[in-house]
Amino acid sequence: PQVADIGLMGTKVRKDGKTVEGVDIFMGGKVGKDARLGDKVQQGVACDDLQAVLTNLLIEHFQAQPRSAGDPNPGRVEVMLGE
């Protein structure tokens, strides 16, 4: 259980018949007066697949925009944070 916009909890997962490092992904959660734990939105994501999964979550839930193809850091997204 995590309390953050996006939380990661380490775990072991099976990928291609092998046990590898991975994470469960949680979203939401709150501290303070109305505290609650985040909801598990993805289970057993291999660390090798994590960048693509997090990129999709940022685009879908936080309106992130993929950077242009000529960017020196391919695979990154930009998120504009509001107040």
Secondary structure, 3 states (H helix, E strand, C coil): CCCCCEEEEEEEEEECCEEEEEEEEEECCECCCCCECCEEEEEEEEHHHHHHHHHHHHHHHHCCEECCCCCCCCCCEECCCCC
